[in-house]
Structure formats: C-alpha cells, structure tokens
Amino acid sequence: MEAGDGTEEPPLPLALTRFQVSEEFGFLLPDPLTELPEPYGPWMEVAQELPQLIASHRLRSRVHQMPQLSARHLRGREELHLAHLILSFITMGYVWQEGEEGTVQVLPRNLAVPFWEVSEALGLPPILSHADFVLANWRRKDPNGPLEIENLDPIITLPGGESLRGFVLVTLLVEKAAVPGIKAIVRALHAILQRDEETLQRALEELAGAIEAMSKALRRMHDHVDPAVFYAVIRIFLSGWKDNPAMPAGLVYEGVSEEPLAFSGGSAAQSTVLHAFDELLGVRHSQDTAAFLHRMRNYMPPPHRAFVEEIRRAPSLKQHVLSSGDGRLRAAFNRCVSALTDFRSCHITIVTKYISVAAAKAKAGRAEPGAGAGPALGKPPTALEAKGTGGSHIFSFLKSIRDTTREGMISA
C-alpha cells in the first residue's frame, strides 16, 4: 500500500471501513433500507406479494405488466442493495414459479435490464446471492430492540412461511456471531507485524470464540426450519442456472444479451466470513473445491472480496506461529482450526437433515400412490437431489472442505 506521495504507509493492514465491513455488523449491511423511492413503487408492490403471487401462479403475468423502469435514479449503496434484493427475489420467483419442469428461457426486458444495471453498479451478478438473501435482507421490528430472531424479519420473502423466515434469520445470526472474529483478524495481522505475541494470542482466542458462537447459532436451524418445507418449497427458489440440469442452457436476459447466461444460485460458499477465516489460518482446499470456492467470490460485494484478497496477501499467520516456537500461540491457533472444523461438521449435519434425509422422504412420498407433500408444499425438486443450490456436489464438497480444514492443524 502506498500513500499519495509515493511513500510507504505505516503498516495498518486492514481498516474495516475501507472494505465496507462494519465494526458492529461485520459483512451484514448495517440497518438496510426497507423502501425504495416513489418511482420504484411497482417493484416494491410485486416484491411484497411474492409468496401469494407465486402460490397462485400469477407472478409471471404481474411481471409482464410492470413498467419499464431505469435503475439510474437509484442513489447510494443502500438504495442499490435494496433494488438488487427486490429484483433478485422477483427473478427467482419468475423463473421457478412452476417448479423445475416449468422453467422459462427468457427473463423479460422490464425485469432483466434494470436488474442488470443495478448488478453492474454494485459489482454483483444478476441473480439472488447470499449478499441479497441474508446480508441485505433484514429489519428490526422494534428499531431500538436487539438483533435477535424474535425482533427480526426479512424485508422480502419467498414461499416457505416461517421456515423461510427462520432460514434467512438463523443464517443472519451466524454472520452476526462472526463479527468478533472479523475484528480479531485485523488485530492478529497487526500483531504479527508488530511481533506482539500477547495481542496475537488474545486475537486468536477471540477468533476461536467467534467460530464456536457461529456453530451455536447455526444449530438454531433445527428449531426454526422444517426440513420438508426447506427441501420441497424453499430450496428451488435459491437454485441458479449454472450446473443445473433443470436449466441446462442458462437464461436469456432480454435487452442485455441474446445468448443465455449462466449464474450459480445462492450458497453458503458465498459468505465472505469463511473465506476470510480460511485465508487467515492458511487452510488449503483441494483443487476442485478451491476452484468452486474461488468462483463463489464473484458473488460477494467487491469490497468484501477485496478484504479476503488482502488477508491472502498478508504475512502468513501459520508461518509466524510455527517460527515463534510458542506453545501457547500454537494451542490458540489450533483451537481456531478445530473450531472451524467443528463448524463445518455442524454444517454437514444440517445439510444431511435438510437435503439428504429430506430427499429420501420426498422420494418415498413419490413412491406411495396418493402420497406426497400435498399442494401446499409443492412438488419436491429432483434435479438437485445431490447438489447444492450453488451447483456443487454437496456432500463430497462439504466433506472435502471439512477434512482439509482439519489438516490445517499444527502438530506438536
């Protein structure tokens, strides 16, 4: 990093505000806007009725009636993020309204063009991503109340009722639990430069504590999300049109590209938190897994992506701990790696329950005449039975990530 006059800046590696990372909220968008300016009322109206419009098969016709609006009147990051959230939710509803057998090949111009414009302005892809679904999709019921599930709601929802709400908000609480760990990264890297082992050890203890709190938050998924509803209703709306057998050709964005474009669906792999922790701890994933994770960084807001890159370029924490010969530092480092391994094991447990077991139950239901989830739950998707919504082969992918994380331990 160089200062304006060409001289070297003092080595303060990571000021969070430089990367649009909040001291209080981490990668979450702080107190997102919930209303767009007046000209964008038609988008807001459709977005606020999405579950009903999709359930009654009226969303596509409503989208066709929307006026052609330009995104150029949107001002500032908050308005752009809300517009991206709204347009991405409408897009997912439009594409998947009739399930995986009734997909469309073209996103109409009045949706595709403004969605593209907003995406370009934010540096995000024109599809629903973790940055929309979780980071920018929350509001407090009581503005002065705590950031707890009872006091939170998503701004925009899709079919899935309370389970959809729970899925968004539990994931949000995992992001919130990570905040002390994000701040600990900054302190740890600064401590390495200062050769301040006491501060470094404290930072690593804080990081480990944050990852343990993330696991605790993630386990709340069991209390707030019904596996049958997640599998049969919610999951398809998070699915993309890359590596998805239900949409092998991708999607034409009318007025933007005559050729179909392919984008991955929303995925936990798009959360900047875990990428940041991996880079700090020097976790090295296998080639195929690393390639997928790297591609998922294109679905993060560019400043968050830059934050991860900055950690990657920083002096190696692992090498510093090894060369220090300090047993307490090594123990603190290993506690972080162990906590991250446990978090990934917890994620595998959740995915097993919500995808693998739920898929088996859905298949059994299909095999029984007259059985099944019923109209309220919709027809469970089959194209993604063994894949994540991002398009990865989910179990081999998650187990590979967990195992390579464990290998990052420093042996005594």
Secondary structure as a PSIPRED ss2 file (coil, helix, strand):
# PSIPRED VFORMAT (PSIPRED V4.0)

   1 M C   1.000  0.000  0.000
   2 E E   0.000  0.000  1.000
   3 A C   1.000  0.000  0.000
   4 G C   1.000  0.000  0.000
   5 D C   1.000  0.000  0.000
   6 G C   1.000  0.000  0.000
   7 T C   1.000  0.000  0.000
   8 E E   0.000  0.000  1.000
   9 E C   1.000  0.000  0.000
  10 P C   1.000  0.000  0.000
  11 P C   1.000  0.000  0.000
  12 L C   1.000  0.000  0.000
  13 P C   1.000  0.000  0.000
  14 L C   1.000  0.000  0.000
  15 A C   1.000  0.000  0.000
  16 L H   0.000  1.000  0.000
  17 T H   0.000  1.000  0.000
  18 R H   0.000  1.000  0.000
  19 F H   0.000  1.000  0.000
  20 Q C   1.000  0.000  0.000
  21 V C   1.000  0.000  0.000
  22 S E   0.000  0.000  1.000
  23 E C   1.000  0.000  0.000
  24 E C   1.000  0.000  0.000
  25 F C   1.000  0.000  0.000
  26 G E   0.000  0.000  1.000
  27 F C   1.000  0.000  0.000
  28 L C   1.000  0.000  0.000
  29 L C   1.000  0.000  0.000
  30 P C   1.000  0.000  0.000
  31 D C   1.000  0.000  0.000
  32 P C   1.000  0.000  0.000
  33 L C   1.000  0.000  0.000
  34 T C   1.000  0.000  0.000
  35 E C   1.000  0.000  0.000
  36 L C   1.000  0.000  0.000
  37 P C   1.000  0.000  0.000
  38 E H   0.000  1.000  0.000
  39 P H   0.000  1.000  0.000
  40 Y H   0.000  1.000  0.000
  41 G H   0.000  1.000  0.000
  42 P H   0.000  1.000  0.000
  43 W H   0.000  1.000  0.000
  44 M H   0.000  1.000  0.000
  45 E H   0.000  1.000  0.000
  46 V H   0.000  1.000  0.000
  47 A H   0.000  1.000  0.000
  48 Q H   0.000  1.000  0.000
  49 E C   1.000  0.000  0.000
  50 L H   0.000  1.000  0.000
  51 P H   0.000  1.000  0.000
  52 Q H   0.000  1.000  0.000
  53 L H   0.000  1.000  0.000
  54 I H   0.000  1.000  0.000
  55 A H   0.000  1.000  0.000
  56 S C   1.000  0.000  0.000
  57 H C   1.000  0.000  0.000
  58 R C   1.000  0.000  0.000
  59 L H   0.000  1.000  0.000
  60 R H   0.000  1.000  0.000
  61 S H   0.000  1.000  0.000
  62 R H   0.000  1.000  0.000
  63 V H   0.000  1.000  0.000
  64 H H   0.000  1.000  0.000
  65 Q H   0.000  1.000  0.000
  66 M C   1.000  0.000  0.000
  67 P C   1.000  0.000  0.000
  68 Q C   1.000  0.000  0.000
  69 L C   1.000  0.000  0.000
  70 S C   1.000  0.000  0.000
  71 A H   0.000  1.000  0.000
  72 R H   0.000  1.000  0.000
  73 H H   0.000  1.000  0.000
  74 L C   1.000  0.000  0.000
  75 R C   1.000  0.000  0.000
  76 G H   0.000  1.000  0.000
  77 R H   0.000  1.000  0.000
  78 E H   0.000  1.000  0.000
  79 E H   0.000  1.000  0.000
  80 L H   0.000  1.000  0.000
  81 H H   0.000  1.000  0.000
  82 L H   0.000  1.000  0.000
  83 A H   0.000  1.000  0.000
  84 H H   0.000  1.000  0.000
  85 L H   0.000  1.000  0.000
  86 I H   0.000  1.000  0.000
  87 L H   0.000  1.000  0.000
  88 S H   0.000  1.000  0.000
  89 F H   0.000  1.000  0.000
  90 I H   0.000  1.000  0.000
  91 T H   0.000  1.000  0.000
  92 M H   0.000  1.000  0.000
  93 G H   0.000  1.000  0.000
  94 Y H   0.000  1.000  0.000
  95 V H   0.000  1.000  0.000
  96 W H   0.000  1.000  0.000
  97 Q C   1.000  0.000  0.000
  98 E C   1.000  0.000  0.000
  99 G C   1.000  0.000  0.000
 100 E C   1.000  0.000  0.000
 101 E C   1.000  0.000  0.000
 102 G C   1.000  0.000  0.000
 103 T C   1.000  0.000  0.000
 104 V C   1.000  0.000  0.000
 105 Q C   1.000  0.000  0.000
 106 V E   0.000  0.000  1.000
 107 L E   0.000  0.000  1.000
 108 P C   1.000  0.000  0.000
 109 R H   0.000  1.000  0.000
 110 N H   0.000  1.000  0.000
 111 L H   0.000  1.000  0.000
 112 A H   0.000  1.000  0.000
 113 V H   0.000  1.000  0.000
 114 P H   0.000  1.000  0.000
 115 F H   0.000  1.000  0.000
 116 W H   0.000  1.000  0.000
 117 E H   0.000  1.000  0.000
 118 V H   0.000  1.000  0.000
 119 S H   0.000  1.000  0.000
 120 E H   0.000  1.000  0.000
 121 A H   0.000  1.000  0.000
 122 L H   0.000  1.000  0.000
 123 G C   1.000  0.000  0.000
 124 L C   1.000  0.000  0.000
 125 P C   1.000  0.000  0.000
 126 P C   1.000  0.000  0.000
 127 I C   1.000  0.000  0.000
 128 L C   1.000  0.000  0.000
 129 S C   1.000  0.000  0.000
 130 H H   0.000  1.000  0.000
 131 A H   0.000  1.000  0.000
 132 D H   0.000  1.000  0.000
 133 F H   0.000  1.000  0.000
 134 V H   0.000  1.000  0.000
 135 L H   0.000  1.000  0.000
 136 A C   1.000  0.000  0.000
 137 N C   1.000  0.000  0.000
 138 W C   1.000  0.000  0.000
 139 R E   0.000  0.000  1.000
 140 R E   0.000  0.000  1.000
 141 K C   1.000  0.000  0.000
 142 D C   1.000  0.000  0.000
 143 P C   1.000  0.000  0.000
 144 N C   1.000  0.000  0.000
 145 G C   1.000  0.000  0.000
 146 P C   1.000  0.000  0.000
 147 L C   1.000  0.000  0.000
 148 E C   1.000  0.000  0.000
 149 I H   0.000  1.000  0.000
 150 E H   0.000  1.000  0.000
 151 N H   0.000  1.000  0.000
 152 L E   0.000  0.000  1.000
 153 D E   0.000  0.000  1.000
 154 P C   1.000  0.000  0.000
 155 I C   1.000  0.000  0.000
 156 I C   1.000  0.000  0.000
 157 T C   1.000  0.000  0.000
 158 L C   1.000  0.000  0.000
 159 P C   1.000  0.000  0.000
 160 G C   1.000  0.000  0.000
 161 G H   0.000  1.000  0.000
 162 E H   0.000  1.000  0.000
 163 S H   0.000  1.000  0.000
 164 L H   0.000  1.000  0.000
 165 R H   0.000  1.000  0.000
 166 G H   0.000  1.000  0.000
 167 F H   0.000  1.000  0.000
 168 V H   0.000  1.000  0.000
 169 L H   0.000  1.000  0.000
 170 V H   0.000  1.000  0.000
 171 T H   0.000  1.000  0.000
 172 L H   0.000  1.000  0.000
 173 L H   0.000  1.000  0.000
 174 V H   0.000  1.000  0.000
 175 E H   0.000  1.000  0.000
 176 K H   0.000  1.000  0.000
 177 A H   0.000  1.000  0.000
 178 A C   1.000  0.000  0.000
 179 V H   0.000  1.000  0.000
 180 P H   0.000  1.000  0.000
 181 G H   0.000  1.000  0.000
 182 I H   0.000  1.000  0.000
 183 K H   0.000  1.000  0.000
 184 A H   0.000  1.000  0.000
 185 I H   0.000  1.000  0.000
 186 V H   0.000  1.000  0.000
 187 R H   0.000  1.000  0.000
 188 A H   0.000  1.000  0.000
 189 L H   0.000  1.000  0.000
 190 H H   0.000  1.000  0.000
 191 A H   0.000  1.000  0.000
 192 I H   0.000  1.000  0.000
 193 L H   0.000  1.000  0.000
 194 Q H   0.000  1.000  0.000
 195 R C   1.000  0.000  0.000
 196 D C   1.000  0.000  0.000
 197 E H   0.000  1.000  0.000
 198 E H   0.000  1.000  0.000
 199 T H   0.000  1.000  0.000
 200 L H   0.000  1.000  0.000
 201 Q H   0.000  1.000  0.000
 202 R H   0.000  1.000  0.000
 203 A H   0.000  1.000  0.000
 204 L H   0.000  1.000  0.000
 205 E H   0.000  1.000  0.000
 206 E H   0.000  1.000  0.000
 207 L H   0.000  1.000  0.000
 208 A H   0.000  1.000  0.000
 209 G H   0.000  1.000  0.000
 210 A H   0.000  1.000  0.000
 211 I H   0.000  1.000  0.000
 212 E H   0.000  1.000  0.000
 213 A H   0.000  1.000  0.000
 214 M H   0.000  1.000  0.000
 215 S H   0.000  1.000  0.000
 216 K H   0.000  1.000  0.000
 217 A H   0.000  1.000  0.000
 218 L H   0.000  1.000  0.000
 219 R C   1.000  0.000  0.000
 220 R C   1.000  0.000  0.000
 221 M H   0.000  1.000  0.000
 222 H H   0.000  1.000  0.000
 223 D H   0.000  1.000  0.000
 224 H H   0.000  1.000  0.000
 225 V C   1.000  0.000  0.000
 226 D C   1.000  0.000  0.000
 227 P H   0.000  1.000  0.000
 228 A H   0.000  1.000  0.000
 229 V H   0.000  1.000  0.000
 230 F H   0.000  1.000  0.000
 231 Y H   0.000  1.000  0.000
 232 A H   0.000  1.000  0.000
 233 V H   0.000  1.000  0.000
 234 I H   0.000  1.000  0.000
 235 R H   0.000  1.000  0.000
 236 I H   0.000  1.000  0.000
 237 F H   0.000  1.000  0.000
 238 L H   0.000  1.000  0.000
 239 S C   1.000  0.000  0.000
 240 G C   1.000  0.000  0.000
 241 W C   1.000  0.000  0.000
 242 K C   1.000  0.000  0.000
 243 D C   1.000  0.000  0.000
 244 N C   1.000  0.000  0.000
 245 P C   1.000  0.000  0.000
 246 A C   1.000  0.000  0.000
 247 M C   1.000  0.000  0.000
 248 P C   1.000  0.000  0.000
 249 A C   1.000  0.000  0.000
 250 G C   1.000  0.000  0.000
 251 L E   0.000  0.000  1.000
 252 V E   0.000  0.000  1.000
 253 Y E   0.000  0.000  1.000
 254 E C   1.000  0.000  0.000
 255 G C   1.000  0.000  0.000
 256 V C   1.000  0.000  0.000
 257 S C   1.000  0.000  0.000
 258 E C   1.000  0.000  0.000
 259 E C   1.000  0.000  0.000
 260 P C   1.000  0.000  0.000
 261 L E   0.000  0.000  1.000
 262 A C   1.000  0.000  0.000
 263 F C   1.000  0.000  0.000
 264 S C   1.000  0.000  0.000
 265 G C   1.000  0.000  0.000
 266 G C   1.000  0.000  0.000
 267 S C   1.000  0.000  0.000
 268 A H   0.000  1.000  0.000
 269 A H   0.000  1.000  0.000
 270 Q H   0.000  1.000  0.000
 271 S C   1.000  0.000  0.000
 272 T H   0.000  1.000  0.000
 273 V H   0.000  1.000  0.000
 274 L H   0.000  1.000  0.000
 275 H H   0.000  1.000  0.000
 276 A H   0.000  1.000  0.000
 277 F H   0.000  1.000  0.000
 278 D H   0.000  1.000  0.000
 279 E H   0.000  1.000  0.000
 280 L H   0.000  1.000  0.000
 281 L H   0.000  1.000  0.000
 282 G C   1.000  0.000  0.000
 283 V C   1.000  0.000  0.000
 284 R C   1.000  0.000  0.000
 285 H C   1.000  0.000  0.000
 286 S C   1.000  0.000  0.000
 287 Q H   0.000  1.000  0.000
 288 D H   0.000  1.000  0.000
 289 T H   0.000  1.000  0.000
 290 A H   0.000  1.000  0.000
 291 A H   0.000  1.000  0.000
 292 F H   0.000  1.000  0.000
 293 L H   0.000  1.000  0.000
 294 H H   0.000  1.000  0.000
 295 R H   0.000  1.000  0.000
 296 M H   0.000  1.000  0.000
 297 R H   0.000  1.000  0.000
 298 N H   0.000  1.000  0.000
 299 Y H   0.000  1.000  0.000
 300 M C   1.000  0.000  0.000
 301 P C   1.000  0.000  0.000
 302 P H   0.000  1.000  0.000
 303 P H   0.000  1.000  0.000
 304 H H   0.000  1.000  0.000
 305 R H   0.000  1.000  0.000
 306 A H   0.000  1.000  0.000
 307 F H   0.000  1.000  0.000
 308 V H   0.000  1.000  0.000
 309 E H   0.000  1.000  0.000
 310 E H   0.000  1.000  0.000
 311 I H   0.000  1.000  0.000
 312 R H   0.000  1.000  0.000
 313 R H   0.000  1.000  0.000
 314 A C   1.000  0.000  0.000
 315 P C   1.000  0.000  0.000
 316 S C   1.000  0.000  0.000
 317 L H   0.000  1.000  0.000
 318 K H   0.000  1.000  0.000
 319 Q H   0.000  1.000  0.000
 320 H H   0.000  1.000  0.000
 321 V H   0.000  1.000  0.000
 322 L H   0.000  1.000  0.000
 323 S H   0.000  1.000  0.000
 324 S H   0.000  1.000  0.000
 325 G C   1.000  0.000  0.000
 326 D C   1.000  0.000  0.000
 327 G H   0.000  1.000  0.000
 328 R H   0.000  1.000  0.000
 329 L H   0.000  1.000  0.000
 330 R H   0.000  1.000  0.000
 331 A H   0.000  1.000  0.000
 332 A H   0.000  1.000  0.000
 333 F H   0.000  1.000  0.000
 334 N H   0.000  1.000  0.000
 335 R H   0.000  1.000  0.000
 336 C H   0.000  1.000  0.000
 337 V H   0.000  1.000  0.000
 338 S H   0.000  1.000  0.000
 339 A H   0.000  1.000  0.000
 340 L H   0.000  1.000  0.000
 341 T H   0.000  1.000  0.000
 342 D H   0.000  1.000  0.000
 343 F H   0.000  1.000  0.000
 344 R H   0.000  1.000  0.000
 345 S H   0.000  1.000  0.000
 346 C H   0.000  1.000  0.000
 347 H H   0.000  1.000  0.000
 348 I H   0.000  1.000  0.000
 349 T H   0.000  1.000  0.000
 350 I H   0.000  1.000  0.000
 351 V H   0.000  1.000  0.000
 352 T H   0.000  1.000  0.000
 353 K H   0.000  1.000  0.000
 354 Y H   0.000  1.000  0.000
 355 I H   0.000  1.000  0.000
 356 S H   0.000  1.000  0.000
 357 V H   0.000  1.000  0.000
 358 A H   0.000  1.000  0.000
 359 A H   0.000  1.000  0.000
 360 A H   0.000  1.000  0.000
 361 K H   0.000  1.000  0.000
 362 A H   0.000  1.000  0.000
 363 K H   0.000  1.000  0.000
 364 A H   0.000  1.000  0.000
 365 G H   0.000  1.000  0.000
 366 R H   0.000  1.000  0.000
 367 A H   0.000  1.000  0.000
 368 E C   1.000  0.000  0.000
 369 P C   1.000  0.000  0.000
 370 G C   1.000  0.000  0.000
 371 A C   1.000  0.000  0.000
 372 G C   1.000  0.000  0.000
 373 A C   1.000  0.000  0.000
 374 G C   1.000  0.000  0.000
 375 P C   1.000  0.000  0.000
 376 A C   1.000  0.000  0.000
 377 L C   1.000  0.000  0.000
 378 G C   1.000  0.000  0.000
 379 K C   1.000  0.000  0.000
 380 P C   1.000  0.000  0.000
 381 P C   1.000  0.000  0.000
 382 T C   1.000  0.000  0.000
 383 A C   1.000  0.000  0.000
 384 L C   1.000  0.000  0.000
 385 E C   1.000  0.000  0.000
 386 A C   1.000  0.000  0.000
 387 K E   0.000  0.000  1.000
 388 G C   1.000  0.000  0.000
 389 T C   1.000  0.000  0.000
 390 G C   1.000  0.000  0.000
 391 G C   1.000  0.000  0.000
 392 S C   1.000  0.000  0.000
 393 H E   0.000  0.000  1.000
 394 I H   0.000  1.000  0.000
 395 F H   0.000  1.000  0.000
 396 S H   0.000  1.000  0.000
 397 F H   0.000  1.000  0.000
 398 L H   0.000  1.000  0.000
 399 K H   0.000  1.000  0.000
 400 S H   0.000  1.000  0.000
 401 I H   0.000  1.000  0.000
 402 R H   0.000  1.000  0.000
 403 D H   0.000  1.000  0.000
 404 T H   0.000  1.000  0.000
 405 T H   0.000  1.000  0.000
 406 R H   0.000  1.000  0.000
 407 E C   1.000  0.000  0.000
 408 G C   1.000  0.000  0.000
 409 M C   1.000  0.000  0.000
 410 I C   1.000  0.000  0.000
 411 S C   1.000  0.000  0.000
 412 A C   1.000  0.000  0.000
